[in-house]
Amino acid sequence: MAKSVTYHAVPGIPLIAPGDDLAALVVESLNTAQLPLISGDIVVVAQKIVSKAENRYVALKDVVPSEKARTLAGQIGKDPRYIEVVLSESEEVVRHRPNIMIVAHRLGFVMANAGIDQSNIEHVNGEERVLLLPRNPDAAATELKTRFDTAFGVNVGVVINDSFGRPWRNGVVGVALGAAGLPSLLDMIGAPDMFGRPMQMTEIAVADEIAAGASLLMGQAAEGLPVVVVRGLAFDAASRPASALVRPRERDMFR
C-alpha cells in the first residue's frame, strides 16, 4: 500500500481567552467532531491560541518607550510602544529597515518583530494591544501532550505552530515553535542513501515540515481553524524538542 498522511482541521474550537483550559477545549472539540486521537497522531496547535490562554497580551497604553525604541521607531516607521515591546522580548536587533525589524528572540528564534502580532486578536474597548509568543513553547507542547495522552489513552505528538518569513524566499510558512513526542530534528548523518553512500550533512526539520502542512488548513486570516490532527506518520527516533531546530549563533553564517 502506498504511504499516505492525512491532515484533519478540527472544527468548533472556540475563541480562546486568558485562563482558558486549552487542552480541555481541544479535547471537547475532538470528541464533538468524532475525531478521537489515536497513538501516533500529531496535534498541531496554533501559537496564537496558546499565547491567548497564557494571557500573553500587552496593552500598548501601558508601555513607556525607551530612547532606543523611539529612535528605531523613527527609522522603521512603527509605533515606538510596539518597538519597545519587541525589544523587551529580544536579545539582539539583527537587521532593520522601513516597516521591518529582524530580531533574535529571547527563545533563540531569528524572526520579524519577535513574533509579536496585532492581527486576529481582540482589542478590548478599542484599546490597542499586542500578543507575545508563549513563555516556553516546548513546555507548553509537553503539557498539551500529557493532557491529550491522558484524555484518549494514547501516545501522541504535539507541535506548536507559527508563521515565519524566511531568508531568500518570499512568503510565510508554518514553523514549529514548540514540540513534544516526536523527533523535531531528525539526524540522518551516516545513514546510507539509495546507492549506499553515507550521508554527510542531512538533518530533517520534521516538526517544521509538519507545521507547514498544517498551516495550509489553518490559514492566515479568518479561517478559525487553529488545531489540526496529522495522522499516518511514524518515526524510529527519539523525541527531540523544537528548541533543537534553533541554529546556535556560532553556526549562523549570516550574523
C-alpha positions as CSV (number, residue, x, y, z in Angstrom):
1,M,0.0,0.0,0.0
2,A,1.3,3.5,-0.9
3,K,2.2,5.7,2.0
4,S,-0.2,8.4,3.0
5,V,-0.5,11.2,5.6
6,T,-3.8,12.9,6.4
7,Y,-4.4,16.4,7.9
8,H,-7.7,17.0,9.7
9,A,-8.7,20.5,10.7
10,V,-10.6,20.3,14.0
11,P,-13.9,22.3,13.8
12,G,-15.5,24.1,16.7
13,I,-12.5,25.4,18.6
14,P,-14.0,28.5,20.4
15,L,-12.3,31.9,20.7
16,I,-9.7,31.4,23.4
17,A,-9.5,33.8,26.4
18,P,-6.8,34.2,29.1
19,G,-7.0,31.4,31.6
20,D,-9.0,29.0,29.4
21,D,-8.2,25.3,29.8
22,L,-6.9,25.0,26.2
23,A,-6.3,21.2,26.4
24,A,-9.9,20.6,27.7
25,L,-11.4,22.7,24.9
26,V,-9.4,20.9,22.2
27,V,-10.4,17.5,23.7
28,E,-14.1,18.6,23.7
29,S,-13.9,19.7,20.1
30,L,-12.2,16.5,19.0
31,N,-15.0,14.5,20.7
32,T,-17.7,16.6,19.2
33,A,-16.2,16.2,15.8
34,Q,-15.9,12.4,16.4
35,L,-12.2,12.6,15.8
36,P,-10.7,10.8,18.8
37,L,-6.9,10.7,18.8
38,I,-5.0,7.5,18.2
39,S,-1.4,6.7,19.1
40,G,0.9,8.2,16.5
41,D,-1.2,11.2,15.8
42,I,0.4,14.6,15.9
43,V,-1.7,17.6,17.1
44,V,-0.6,20.9,15.6
45,V,-1.8,23.9,17.6
46,A,-1.5,27.5,16.5
47,Q,0.8,29.5,18.6
48,K,-1.8,32.3,18.9
49,I,-4.3,30.3,21.0
50,V,-1.5,29.0,23.3
51,S,-0.4,32.7,23.9
52,K,-4.0,33.8,24.4
53,A,-4.6,31.1,27.0
54,E,-1.4,32.2,28.7
55,N,-2.6,35.8,28.7
56,R,0.4,37.0,26.8
57,Y,-1.3,40.3,25.9
58,V,0.4,43.6,26.4
59,A,-1.7,46.8,26.3
60,L,0.2,49.5,24.3
61,K,-1.2,52.2,26.6
62,D,0.8,50.8,29.4
63,V,4.1,50.8,27.5
64,V,6.6,53.6,28.0
65,P,9.1,53.5,25.1
66,S,12.8,53.9,25.7
67,E,15.1,56.2,23.8
68,K,16.3,53.2,21.8
69,A,12.7,52.3,20.9
70,R,11.9,55.9,19.9
71,T,15.0,56.0,17.6
72,L,14.2,52.7,16.0
73,A,10.6,53.6,15.6
74,G,11.6,56.7,13.6
75,Q,13.8,54.6,11.3
76,I,11.3,51.7,10.9
77,G,8.1,53.7,10.8
78,K,6.2,51.9,13.6
79,D,4.7,52.9,16.9
80,P,7.5,53.3,19.5
81,R,5.5,51.5,22.1
82,Y,5.3,48.5,19.8
83,I,9.0,48.6,19.2
84,E,9.6,48.7,22.9
85,V,7.6,45.5,23.4
86,V,9.6,43.9,20.6
87,L,12.9,44.9,22.3
88,S,11.7,43.6,25.6
89,E,11.3,40.1,24.0
90,S,14.6,40.2,22.1
91,E,18.2,39.7,22.8
92,E,19.5,41.5,19.7
93,V,18.3,43.6,16.8
94,V,19.8,41.8,13.8
95,R,18.6,44.0,10.9
96,H,16.0,46.7,10.4
97,R,14.7,48.9,7.6
98,P,11.4,50.7,7.0
99,N,8.5,48.6,8.2
100,I,10.5,45.6,9.2
101,M,12.7,44.6,12.2
102,I,14.5,41.3,12.4
103,V,15.5,40.3,15.9
104,A,16.9,37.4,17.9
105,H,14.1,36.4,20.2
106,R,14.8,35.5,23.8
107,L,14.0,31.9,22.9
108,G,16.6,31.9,20.1
109,F,14.4,32.4,17.1
110,V,15.6,34.9,14.5
111,M,12.4,36.4,13.3
112,A,10.5,39.5,12.4
113,N,9.2,41.7,15.2
114,A,9.9,38.9,17.9
115,G,6.7,37.2,16.6
116,I,4.6,39.9,18.3
117,D,1.3,40.4,16.5
118,Q,-1.8,42.5,16.4
119,S,-3.8,40.6,13.9
120,N,-6.6,38.1,14.8
121,I,-6.7,39.3,18.5
122,E,-9.4,41.1,20.4
123,H,-8.7,44.8,21.1
124,V,-10.8,45.4,24.3
125,N,-12.7,48.7,24.4
126,G,-10.8,49.9,21.3
127,E,-7.5,49.9,23.2
128,E,-4.6,48.6,21.1
129,R,-2.8,45.6,22.4
130,V,-0.3,43.0,21.1
131,L,0.2,39.3,21.7
132,L,3.6,37.8,22.6
133,L,4.8,34.3,21.9
134,P,4.2,31.6,24.6
135,R,6.6,31.8,27.6
136,N,8.1,28.3,26.8
137,P,6.6,26.7,23.7
138,D,8.3,23.3,24.3
139,A,7.0,23.1,27.8
140,A,3.5,24.1,26.6
141,A,3.6,21.4,24.0
142,T,4.7,18.8,26.6
143,E,1.8,19.9,28.9
144,L,-0.7,19.5,26.0
145,K,0.7,16.1,25.0
146,T,0.3,14.9,28.6
147,R,-3.3,16.0,28.7
148,F,-4.2,14.6,25.3
149,D,-2.5,11.2,26.1
150,T,-4.5,11.0,29.3
151,A,-7.8,12.0,27.8
152,F,-7.7,9.4,25.0
153,G,-5.3,6.8,26.5
154,V,-2.8,7.2,23.7
155,N,0.7,8.4,22.9
156,V,0.6,11.4,20.5
157,G,2.9,14.2,19.4
158,V,2.2,17.9,19.7
159,V,3.6,20.8,17.6
160,I,3.0,24.5,18.4
161,N,3.0,26.3,15.0
162,D,3.7,29.9,14.0
163,S,4.2,31.6,10.6
164,F,7.7,32.7,9.7
165,G,9.2,34.6,6.9
166,R,12.4,33.0,5.5
167,P,15.7,34.4,4.2
168,W,15.9,34.3,0.4
169,R,12.3,33.2,0.0
170,N,9.1,35.2,-0.4
171,G,6.0,34.4,1.8
172,V,5.5,32.9,5.2
173,V,5.4,29.2,6.1
174,G,4.5,27.3,9.2
175,V,7.3,26.6,11.6
176,A,7.4,24.7,14.9
177,L,8.0,26.9,18.0
178,G,7.4,24.0,20.4
179,A,7.1,20.3,20.1
180,A,6.8,17.1,22.2
181,G,6.5,13.4,21.4
182,L,8.3,13.5,18.1
183,P,11.9,14.0,16.7
184,S,11.7,17.7,15.8
185,L,15.1,17.4,14.1
186,L,16.0,14.0,12.6
187,D,19.7,13.4,12.2
188,M,20.4,11.4,9.0
189,I,24.1,11.8,9.1
190,G,25.8,8.5,8.4
191,A,22.6,6.8,7.1
192,P,23.0,5.3,3.6
193,D,21.4,7.0,0.6
194,M,19.7,4.9,-2.0
195,F,23.1,3.9,-3.5
196,G,24.6,3.0,-0.2
197,R,26.7,6.2,0.2
198,P,26.6,7.5,3.8
199,M,25.0,10.9,4.0
200,Q,27.3,13.6,5.3
201,M,25.2,16.6,6.4
202,T,21.5,15.8,6.1
203,E,19.2,16.7,9.0
204,I,15.5,16.9,8.5
205,A,13.4,19.6,10.2
206,V,10.5,17.2,10.8
207,A,8.5,19.4,13.1
208,D,8.7,22.3,10.7
209,E,7.6,20.2,7.8
210,I,4.6,19.0,9.8
211,A,3.8,22.6,10.8
212,A,4.0,23.9,7.3
213,G,1.5,21.3,6.1
214,A,-0.9,22.2,8.9
215,S,-0.7,25.9,8.1
216,L,-2.4,25.1,4.7
217,L,-5.5,24.2,6.7
218,M,-5.2,26.7,9.5
219,G,-4.8,29.7,7.1
220,Q,-3.6,33.2,8.0
221,A,-6.8,35.2,8.3
222,A,-10.3,34.5,9.4
223,E,-10.4,30.7,8.9
224,G,-10.8,30.0,12.6
225,L,-9.1,26.5,12.4
226,P,-6.2,26.7,14.9
227,V,-5.9,22.9,15.6
228,V,-5.0,20.2,13.0
229,V,-4.6,16.5,13.6
230,V,-1.9,14.8,11.4
231,R,-2.2,11.1,11.0
232,G,-0.1,8.5,9.3
233,L,3.5,9.5,10.3
234,A,5.8,7.2,12.2
235,F,9.3,7.8,13.4
236,D,12.0,5.4,14.6
237,A,13.9,8.0,16.5
238,A,13.9,9.6,20.0
239,S,11.8,12.6,20.7
240,R,13.5,16.0,20.5
241,P,12.0,19.4,21.4
242,A,11.6,22.2,18.8
243,S,14.5,24.0,20.5
244,A,16.8,21.6,18.7
245,L,15.8,23.4,15.5
246,V,17.3,26.7,16.6
247,R,20.8,27.1,15.0
248,P,23.4,28.2,17.5
249,R,24.8,31.6,16.9
250,E,28.3,30.3,16.3
251,R,27.0,28.3,13.4
252,D,25.0,31.2,11.9
253,M,27.0,32.4,8.9
254,F,24.8,35.5,8.4
255,R,25.1,37.2,11.8
